[in-house]
Amino acid sequence: MRVRGLAWLGTRTDRFEAMRDFVELLGGERLHEEPDFAVFRLENGDKVEVFGPGDPWHGFFTTGPVVGLLVDDVPAAQAELEAAGVGFFGSPESADDGFAWSPFRGPDGNVYELVSGPF
C-alpha cells in the first residue's frame, strides 16, 4: 500500500451553518447540500465534507477533522493495515460514482480514512 496524497477532509460540528459558510469563504465550490451535510470541491479537486449534529453516519468523528488518505485500492490497503494491527470501523464502503472509503483509528487515537476514486 502507498498513500498517494491527502484527497479528502471531513469535519463534524455543532456549528454546521457557520462551518459550511467558512468552507465556501475559503474557496470551496458547494457541490451538494442537504440537512446537516454539505460537500465542497477545492480548486485542486480535493473534497471537503461538513457534517452537522443531525448527521447519523459520522458520530465517530469525535477527535477533530478527519483526513482522507488517497490510495489505489481501499480494500487491499485496509487488509494490509489490519494485518499490521490497525482497527477499522467496518468494511470498506463505496458509491455508484466510483468513490470508496473506510475510516480507522490511528495510533494517536485520531480518526483517519482511506479513500479512492475518480478524483
N, C-alpha and C positions, 0 to 999 in steps of 0.2 A: 504494500500500500504506500502511496505517496500523496501527500496533500499538495494540491496544485495552487491553492490560494485561499483567501477569505472571500467567500462569494455571497454571504447572506448574514443578516443581523436581525434578530427578533428581540423585542422587549415587551414585557408585560407591565402595566402600570395602572394605578388607580386614577391617574390624570390623563385618560385616553385622548380627549379632545385637544388638550394642550400639547401632548406629545405628537399627535398626528399633525397639528399645525406646525410644530417645530421641525419635523422631518421635511415638510413642504418648504418651510423657510430656508432650510439647508440646501434646497435644490432638488428634492425628491419629487419625481413625477408620480402623482397618485394614479395607480392603475386600477384599483378596486377598493370599495369600501362597503361595509355592512356594519350593523351594530357591534361595537367593541372589537372591530377588526379592520385594519387598513393595510394595503400593500403599495409600496412605492418602488420605483426604479431610479437608481442614481445614474449619473451621466455615463459611467463606465459599464453600466448594465447590471451591477450588483443590486440585490433587492434588500429592502428594509421592511419588516412587518411589525405593526404595533397592535398589541392585544390589550383590550380593556378588561375590567374586572368581571364582566359577564361572559367572557370567552371561556367555554367549557373544556377546551383541549390543552391549555398550556399552564395549568395550575402548578406544574413542577418547575416553571421558570421563576424561581424564588431567589436566585443569587445575583440578579442583575441581567443586563443584556446577554443574549446567547448568540455566539458567533457560529456561523456555518462554515465548516472546513470542506472545501471543494475536493472531491475525489472522483476517480473514473467510474468506480463501481461500489455503491453503498453496501450491498450485501456482502461482497468479498472483503471490503475494508472492515465492516463490523465483525465478521468472523475472525479476522486477524487480530483485532483489538480484544475481542472476547477471549481468544486463546491466550492473550497476554494478561488477562485478569480484569479488563475494563468492564464495568457494569453498564448495560444499556437499559432504557426504559421499556423496551419491547422490540418487536421485529421491525425491519425496515418497512417504510410505507412509500407509496408512490401515487402520482396523479396522472390523469389522462394526457397531460401536456408533456410528459417525459421527465418531470422532476421526481427525485427520490430523496428521502431523508430518514435519519434515525438519531434521536438525541441520546446522550450519555453523560455520565458524571465523571469529570476528570479527577485526577489525584488531588487537586487543590480544593475539591468539593463543589466547584462550579459546574454548571451545565453547559455542554457544547453540543454540536450537531454535525453529523456527516451529511453532505448534500452532493447531489449530482444532477445533471440535467442540461437542457439546451439553453445555456446562458448566452 
